[in-house]
């Protein structure tokens, strides 16, 4: 082989070797799972103070007769369900019927008297025009006419009141509900406005508590709190604050009204009138919280993101959350996370959705050839 052929062959071999080396260097090794610190989402640790609260229906009414009298009948009893417009109790109808007859008769008398005065007034006007009567007599006839007009108006008002009394000698249910108290019995004499029955509506339970002003001032609208029966402290019902009063009751307490939070897990059936113990935090809001290092703000929005760890696949998933107050190194999460979920609390930089991770432990080995 001549020198030229030898040189070409050697160059070919070197080129093949060079290409093989480049091919091996461009094949990226699989990225190992990233070590991250995992933490369970939890509620803020805080002290609580307890207050007695009462369960009630949003619709409720003390029912009474507008005018007093003797009760003829009460057609319902405690526990009865009633519908709107149903007659619940009646007064003795005879006194109101007699007053109506009297008012009707007085109205007719006043109308006749007015017609008579009008005739006399017309006669006096004609006589005055002829010069056969005096100015004083004409004036007297005019006064009598105006008096008769006023008497008729008064009699008509009495008639309207008597008609109203007849219509209101019955108590009717103002809404669908149930009778919770019966305070009078048939044949009893009751005064105007004296409560006969107490009625609760159906379908919307509230919880009302009287709180010291300094406690009420810490509550936030829509804040979630827990309540429970004294005999069953482990079975709670979640409540959502609706409102607090802007004035002091009895000069010392503020009324706070809570609705049932239907997103809670409790199925505890509450009865109107029963008492609960309300557990209010002395600090904080009782929301779940995570380390501040776990949260990444989203640009141009009020929301942020966290990475949720999925133990079944050992991967992470990005999730949008709404954050609340930042206290120290922790931030409250208003929505987007549930207590007990696992999130990445440190090491979130450069993470992506569905990325494989391993929970960081002090003895985690990042290299397979590390010595034991």
C-alpha positions, 0 to 999 in steps of 0.5 A: 500500500502506498503512502497516499492510500495509507493516509486516506485509510487512517483518516477514515478510521479517525473520522469514524472514531470521532463521530462515534465519540460525538454521538455518545456525548450528545445522549443525555443521561436520565435526570434523577428524581429531585430531592424535596422537603415534604410537609402535611398541610395543617391548621394553625396551632392556636388557643381557643376560647369557648362561648355558649351559643344558641341554635335558632331558625332564621324565620321565627315569630311571636304570634298574638291577637291585635285586639284583646279578648277571650280565646275561643280556640287554639287549633295547634299544639307544640310540634305541629307543622303549619303552612302559611295562611293556616288559622292557628287560633281564634278569639270569641267572635261575638264582641267584635261582631257586635262592635261592627254592627254598632259602628255600621249603625253609627255610620248610617246615622251620621250619613242621615244627619249629614244629608239633613244638614246639607238640606238645611244649609241649602235652604238657609242660602236661598233665604239669605239670598232673598234677605229673609234670614240673617248672616248669623243664621247662615253661619250657624247652618254652615257650622252644623254642616261641617260638624255633620261631615266630620261626624260621618268621617269619624263613624266611617273610621270606627266602622273600618276599625271594627271590620279590621277587628273582625278580620283579625280575630284569627291568628294565621301562620305568616310562613311555613313552620312549626309551633315551638311554644303555646303560651295560652289556653282556650277561654283565657283572656288575653290583652292586645299584643300578648303572645299566644303562640311561638312559631319557627320557620323551616330550612335555615338554621342559625347559631347566635352567640353573645360575645365580648367586644374584644373577641367579636372584633377579631372575627372576620366575615365568612370566617369558619369556626367549630361548635359542638354539644357539651356532651359530645365534644368530638362531634363538631359542626362547622359554622360560617360567620354571617355578621356581628352587631354594631352595638352593645347588647346590655352594655357589655356583649355583641351579638354574632350570627353564624350560618351552617357551613355546608361544605363541612363533613359533620352531619350533626342534626341541630334542633332549634333552641338547643345550646352549643359550645362555640370554639373561637381562636384567641389568635389567627383565623383557624385556616390551614397554613403552609411554609412561606417557602412553599408558595410561588406568587403568580404574576398579575394575580392575587393567587399563588401556586404550590406543588402537591406531592402524590405519594402513589406516583412519587411526582408533584403537581402544581396547584393554584391557591388563594393565600391569606395573612402571612405570620412569621415564616408561614402563610395562611391558605384560604382555598385550594388545599385541604388539611392532610394533603402533602405539599413541597415545603422546600426545594420548589425551584425549577420543579415542573408538573409531573416531575419525579421527586423523592422526599428529602431525609437527612440520610438521603443519598443523591449518588448511587456510588456514595459510600455507605 
